[in-house]
Amino acid sequence: MARRQATRADPLTSEQRRLNMSRIRARDTGPEMVIRRGLHALGLRYRLHDRRLPGTPDLVFPGARAIVFVHGCFWHGHECSLGVTPRSNAAFWSEKIARTQARDREAFQKLESEGWRLAVVWECALRGPVRRPVASVLDDLATFLRSDAERLDISGA
């Protein structure tokens, strides 16, 4: 699937952009914290970032045999307004995002073969122009965790 390219110039210099990108964390991100706090408030308990599992899931619910990933749209190549490939160094970013998507697919296949149920919450569900109410996202997740459904994908409206 071809990634969309940015249509406007980056307002930051390449040095400013490099600094911003280097400070982006892999865990405890804003969207992840919203999901964690919300699920905890609903009485749902989980384990964080279990490195023993493929893909190091963000949230693990052992009793429900379920896993929740909170994916950034840019980093994981989601087809939405937040998942746009930058115009500068586009080949590098396209390759990097394609590798991330391949790694995600491989981790999901391994987890499913081990009997785990998977939910992915995309960043655009919580921020951006098509975001959904947080309560709606949390309700969908809680329903999934209490069900027997194998897969859930939550993105913006």
C-alpha positions as CSV (number, residue, x, y, z in Angstrom):
1,M,0.0,0.0,0.0
2,A,1.5,3.3,-1.0
3,R,2.0,5.9,1.8
4,R,0.8,9.4,1.3
5,Q,3.4,12.2,1.2
6,A,3.2,15.4,3.2
7,T,1.7,18.2,1.1
8,R,3.0,21.2,3.0
9,A,6.5,22.2,3.9
10,D,7.8,21.3,7.3
11,P,7.9,24.5,9.5
12,L,10.9,23.2,11.4
13,T,14.5,23.1,10.3
14,S,16.1,19.7,9.9
15,E,18.0,20.1,13.2
16,Q,14.8,21.0,15.0
17,R,13.0,18.0,13.4
18,R,15.9,15.7,14.3
19,L,15.7,16.8,17.9
20,N,11.9,16.3,18.1
21,M,12.1,12.9,16.5
22,S,14.9,11.8,18.9
23,R,12.7,12.7,21.9
24,I,9.8,10.5,20.9
25,R,9.4,7.6,23.4
26,A,8.4,4.1,22.6
27,R,6.4,3.6,25.8
28,D,4.4,5.8,28.2
29,T,3.3,7.9,25.3
30,G,0.3,10.3,25.7
31,P,-2.2,8.0,23.9
32,E,-1.0,5.0,25.9
33,M,-1.4,6.9,29.2
34,V,-4.9,7.9,28.3
35,I,-5.8,4.2,27.6
36,R,-4.0,3.0,30.8
37,R,-5.6,5.5,33.1
38,G,-9.1,4.9,31.6
39,L,-8.9,1.2,31.8
40,H,-7.6,1.3,35.3
41,A,-10.5,3.6,36.3
42,L,-12.8,1.0,34.9
43,G,-11.3,-1.6,37.3
44,L,-9.3,-3.4,34.6
45,R,-5.8,-4.5,35.7
46,Y,-3.0,-5.3,33.3
47,R,0.7,-5.8,33.0
48,L,2.9,-3.4,31.1
49,H,5.4,-4.0,28.3
50,D,6.0,-7.7,28.8
51,R,9.2,-8.3,27.0
52,R,8.7,-12.1,27.1
53,L,5.9,-11.7,24.5
54,P,6.5,-11.0,20.8
55,G,6.3,-7.3,20.0
56,T,6.5,-6.2,23.6
57,P,2.8,-5.4,24.0
58,D,1.8,-2.1,25.7
59,L,-0.9,-3.8,27.9
60,V,-1.3,-7.5,28.7
61,F,-4.4,-8.9,30.3
62,P,-3.4,-12.4,31.3
63,G,-6.7,-13.4,32.7
64,A,-8.6,-12.4,29.5
65,R,-5.7,-13.8,27.4
66,A,-5.8,-10.4,25.6
67,I,-3.2,-7.8,24.5
68,V,-3.6,-4.2,23.7
69,F,-1.2,-2.2,21.5
70,V,-1.4,1.6,21.3
71,H,0.1,2.5,18.0
72,G,1.3,5.9,16.7
73,C,-0.2,6.4,13.3
74,F,3.1,7.8,11.9
75,W,5.4,5.2,13.2
76,H,3.2,2.2,12.4
77,G,2.1,3.4,8.9
78,H,-1.7,3.9,9.5
79,E,-3.6,5.2,6.5
80,C,-5.0,8.4,8.2
81,S,-4.2,12.1,8.4
82,L,-1.6,11.5,11.1
83,G,0.2,8.8,9.2
84,V,1.8,10.9,6.5
85,T,5.3,10.2,5.2
86,P,7.5,13.3,5.4
87,R,8.7,14.8,2.1
88,S,12.3,15.1,3.3
89,N,14.2,11.8,3.3
90,A,11.0,10.1,2.1
91,A,12.8,6.9,1.0
92,F,14.3,6.4,4.5
93,W,10.9,6.9,6.2
94,S,9.1,4.7,3.8
95,E,11.6,1.9,4.4
96,K,11.6,2.4,8.2
97,I,7.8,2.3,8.4
98,A,7.6,-0.7,6.1
99,R,10.0,-2.6,8.5
100,T,7.8,-1.6,11.4
101,Q,4.7,-2.9,9.7
102,A,6.4,-6.2,8.8
103,R,7.6,-6.5,12.5
104,D,4.0,-5.8,13.7
105,R,2.6,-8.5,11.3
106,E,5.1,-11.0,12.5
107,A,4.5,-10.3,16.2
108,F,0.7,-10.4,15.7
109,Q,0.9,-13.8,14.0
110,K,3.1,-15.2,16.8
111,L,0.8,-13.9,19.5
112,E,-2.3,-15.3,17.7
113,S,-0.7,-18.7,17.3
114,E,0.0,-18.6,21.1
115,G,-3.7,-18.0,21.7
116,W,-3.7,-14.3,22.5
117,R,-6.5,-12.0,21.4
118,L,-5.3,-8.7,20.0
119,A,-6.6,-5.1,20.1
120,V,-4.9,-2.2,18.4
121,V,-5.8,1.4,19.4
122,W,-4.5,3.8,16.8
123,E,-3.4,7.3,17.8
124,C,-6.0,8.9,15.5
125,A,-8.8,7.4,17.7
126,L,-7.6,9.7,20.5
127,R,-6.3,12.8,18.7
128,G,-6.5,14.6,15.4
129,P,-9.4,15.6,13.2
130,V,-11.2,12.3,13.3
131,R,-10.7,11.5,17.0
132,R,-13.4,9.7,19.0
133,P,-14.6,10.4,22.5
134,V,-12.2,8.8,24.9
135,A,-15.2,7.1,26.7
136,S,-16.2,5.5,23.4
137,V,-12.7,4.1,22.9
138,L,-12.5,2.8,26.4
139,D,-16.0,1.2,26.2
140,D,-15.0,-0.6,23.0
141,L,-11.8,-1.9,24.7
142,A,-13.6,-3.0,27.9
143,T,-16.3,-4.8,25.8
144,F,-13.5,-6.5,23.8
145,L,-11.7,-7.6,27.0
146,R,-14.8,-9.1,28.5
147,S,-15.8,-10.9,25.3
148,D,-14.4,-13.8,23.3
149,A,-13.6,-11.7,20.2
150,E,-10.3,-12.5,18.6
151,R,-9.4,-9.0,17.2
152,L,-10.2,-5.4,17.6
153,D,-9.0,-2.4,15.7
154,I,-9.9,1.1,16.9
155,S,-9.2,4.1,14.8
156,G,-10.6,7.6,14.3
157,A,-14.2,8.0,13.3
